[in-house]
Amino acid sequence: MRLFLCLLCCLPSIAQAASLQRASFDNGVQLVVEEDHASPVAMVQIWLKVGGRDEVPGKTGLAHVFEHMMFKGSKALKAGEHSKTISAMGGNDNAFTSTDFTAYFETVPAAKVKQVIGMEAERFAHLRLADEEFQKEIKVIMEERRMRTEDDPNSHMFEELSAAALRLHPYRNPVIGWMQDLQRLTIEDVRAFYQLHYIPGNVTVVVVGDVDFAAVKKQVARTFGSIKARPTPARFNPQEPAPLGAKRMDVHLPAKLPIMAMVIPVPVWQAGVNDKETAALSVATYALAGGRSALMQQQLVDQSRLAFSVDAGYDPFGMGLDLWYAYGALRDVKDVDAFQTAMWKLMTQLAQQPLTTEQLHTAQRNIVASEVFARDSLYLRAKRIGRMETVGIGADHFDDWLNAVRQVTAEDVQKVVKQYLQPRRATTGILYPESMQ
Amino acid sequence: MKHIITGLWLCLLTSTAVASPAIEEAKLDNGLRVLLTEAHHVPMVAMQLVLPAGSRFDPEEKGGTASLLAAMLGDHSAKHDHATWSAWLDSEAVKLGSGASKDTMALSLTVLREALPQGLNMLSEALLQPGWRTKRLTILQQDAIAAATKAQESAGTRAAEYTAHALYGSHPYGHRTGGSMASLHAINMTDLHQLYDAQCKPQGAVLAVSGDITMKELLPLLETKLHDWQGAPTTAAGTMIKATKRPVHTQHIVMPTTQMLVQFSRLGIARSDADFFPVLVLNHLLGGSGFGSILMEEVREKRGLVYGVYSYVMPLLARGPFVITLQTRADQADKAVQVVKEQLQNMAEGHIDANRLDKTKGNLTGGFAQRMDSNRERVGLIAMIGFYHLPLNYLQQWTKRIESVNLADVKRAAKHYLPPKQWNIVQLGPVGENK
C-alpha cells in the first residue's frame, strides 16, 4: 500500500518526466518538442487537423486517400522518393489517418531530423497530385479496404455497428471510406481537399528524441513557418441526438464463430469541464475489461463460460463523443441471448455496488502505469502529444487527466455507469456465421 | 557467481558515430545466463526469460503443447489459484506474459521500478511453482480451441498452416506454434508436465533484462528467487534436427473472400548459415524493407495490385522459412503471381542494381538504433543474442557484416535462393466465377 500511495503522489512527474518545449509561428504552425537524449534517434510527426470527420457525404475515405497521395510526388521529389530517401538514411516512415486527424511520421537517426523536417514541409507545400498516380493509388486503397474490412467478418460487423449506432456524428462513417464512395472519387476531389485542409493553421510539428529545441525551432521556422498563412476553417463537430431506445442489428457473413458487440455514445474529455465524469468512465472500463482480474474476464469467460474472449474500450480523447464498446467472442450462436443478459447483469452490478477500494486502486494504478510504460516508446510519446494538441485538449493538460483519474471515487464510477452504460442507450450487433464453403 | 562486463562499444550508423548501450553478462550459480542493458530514463524494468522449450518439442499430433504450457505457467501457481493470482498481478500493475515460438518458450515481465521485487516474486513463482490445476487447463484448452476455430476465418492463418507443412512435413517446425483445433484437443496434463520437466531448466536458458536497474542490484534479487531452480534440459538448447528440402507444391484453398491471399515459400537460413548476411540483405532488397523493396515497387507502386506485399526470412536453429505474401482482388491474383515470379527470376539471373543495394544496406544498418529504442525491444534482441549464443558485441559486428556484403555475395545468394521453380505457392480465395 505504501508503494501505491507513493506512486499516486508522484504521478505527474512520472508520467511527464521531461517538459515540453513549444513554439508558435505567425502562419499558425505549432511546434512541440520533447528532448530525450537516451538514444541517438528521433521521432518526427507532422499532425494535421483533418480526418474522416471533415469529409462531406459521398466523399468518405478522402482524408485517407489524401494521406496516400502525400507519398506520390512533390515538386522536389518523385513518387515514392520520400520513403526511399528516409529508408536510405536508415529510417522508416509511414502515416495514419483517423476520424479526427492525419499524421505523417519518420523515425530517423537524430542527425537527420533537419533534413526530414525540410522534406515534410516541401511535400506539404508543393504536392504534385497527378491523376495518373491517383488512379493507381485508389486501386491500392480498395485493396486495403478489401483486406481490412470486406474479408474480415469482425471488422465488417463493427463497421456496420458504428453506422447503425449514430445518426449524425461523423464517427458513423469508416475512415477508409465506403467502397461505393471510393469507386467515385476523382483527382479533382483530392485537389479540392488539399486546398481546403492542407494549410499551415492545421499543422502541429511534434519532435521527440535526441534533438536540440533551438535547432528544431530554427528549421521549422525556415520551412513550415515560412508557408503563406491562409484562413483556417472551424472543425466539423455536430451534436449527436441522444439515443431514444435500444437498437439491435444482425449481420450475416461467412465466419466460423459468432461475436456480439455493443456500442454506446459517451462523452469525451473536455479539460476542466467534465474531468470527474470522463475519468470515472475510464476507471469503470478498466474494472470491466482492463486486467487479468477484470469483471468481464472473470464472470463471462472464467465462470459462466459464455465467451472465450472479451473486451471493452473507452477513448476519452476524441472529439464530440466516443463510441464506448464491449464485445464477446462466443463459441455458439445459442449463447447469444445468455451472453447479452449476463453482460447487462454485470453492468447493473457495477451501477448498484461500489467498487471495492482494492478494485478502484488497481484500476487507477494500472491506468497510470500504462502511461509510464508508454513513455518507453518514442512513437507513443510523440503520438500522445500530437493527438492531445490536434483534438483541442493540449498536451500540457495530460497531467490533469492523470490527476482526475487519481481522484475518482467508487461513487463516481457508479454514477457514470448508471447515467451512460444503459441498455436503452446501446446498439447491439451480432455476427451470425454463414458457411465458409 | 560470475560477473563479466563487456565494455561500451561504438557503432557506426551511416555516417554518424553513436554509442550503444553495453550488454553486461553474469551467470547465476545454477547456470542461468543473465544479460542486462541499463536504461535509466523511464522508471521501469522489462525482462524476458527464454527457455529451450519451443513448439519444436510439441509431441506428434499435439501441436500447441508448448503454447499451452506457457499459458498454464502464466495463469496461476501452486500458491495462488487463478483468481487470487490475477488480482495480485493487477494490484501491482505487473505485466507478466508467456508464450512460445518455434525454438523457445518465454516468460516476460514488465514492471514499474518500485514493483520489481514483487514482479520477480511473481515470475519465479510462475516458473518454479506451477499450479497444474486441471480445471484451469480445461478452460485454457477450450478457449485455445475456440480461438483456433475463429482464426480459420483468416486466410493468413490457413496460409501459415499450409506453408509450415509444405516446408517441413514431419520435421519439428512442420506445424503452427499455437496448434490446430484437432492437435490442441489431443493435449493432456502429462504432455505439459513432460515438456516442463525436460526443458524448463536454467542451463541453456537466458534472462534478458533492460531498464532502470544495475547488475549489482539485480543479481542478489535473482539469486534469492531462483536459487532452487537447478539442472540442464534433456535436449540441449543448441541441438536441432536438420530441415531438408521437400518437393515443391502449388495449392489452391477455397475461401469465400473478395481477395486472394498468395503465399510463396521455401527453406531459408539457419542462425549458423554461412549465407546468413547475404540472405538477410537479399530479403531486405526483395521485400523486407517496405517501400524500399523491389516487390513493393513493382506490385504496388507501379501496378496498384496490392496494399501490401512483403517477404521475410526467419533464421532459426535449423533452416527457417523464407516467405513472400501478398493479397489482391481475386481476379488479379494470376497477374500478381506473374509479377513476383518475374522479379524472382530477374534477380536470380543477377539483375541487381549496385546503387540500390547500397541504399538497402544503409536502411538495415541505420535502422539498428531504432531496434534499440525501447526496453521491450531491447530485451527481445538481447534474449536472441543470448539464446543463439551470438557474441555480446554481435550488434557491432552485425553492422560491419552488413556493410561488407557486396554485390557478388547478393547475386550469389539470389541465384541460389530465388529461382521461382524452387518456391511453393499457395493461393487462398474464391474459384471459378466467384473469382
Interface residues (C-beta under 8 A of the other chain):
Chain A: L3 C6 L7 I14 A17 D36 A38 S39 P40 V41 F71 A79 G80 S83 K84 S87 A88 M89 G90 G91 N92 D93 T107 P109 A110 A111 Q135 K136 E137 I138 K139 V140 I141 M142 E143 E144 R146 M147 E150 D151 D152 P153 N154 P254 A255 K256 L257 G290 G291 R292 S293 Q297 Q298 V301 D302 R305 F308 S309 A329 R331 E358 H361 T362 R365 N366 V368 A369 V372 F373 R375 D376 S377 L378 S435 M436 Q437
Chain B: L13 T14 S15 T16 V18 A19 A39 H41 V42 P43 M44 A46 H82 A83 W85 S86 A87 L89 D90 S91 E92 A93 K95 T110 L112 E114 A115 I139 Q142 D143 A146 A147 T149 K150 Q152 E153 S154 A155 V254 M255 P256 T257 T258 Q259 S289 G290 F291 G292 E297 R300 E301 K302 R303 G304 L305 V306 Y307 G308 Q327 T328 R329 K359 G362 N363 L364 T365 G366 G367 F368 A369 Q370 M372 D373 S374 N375 R376
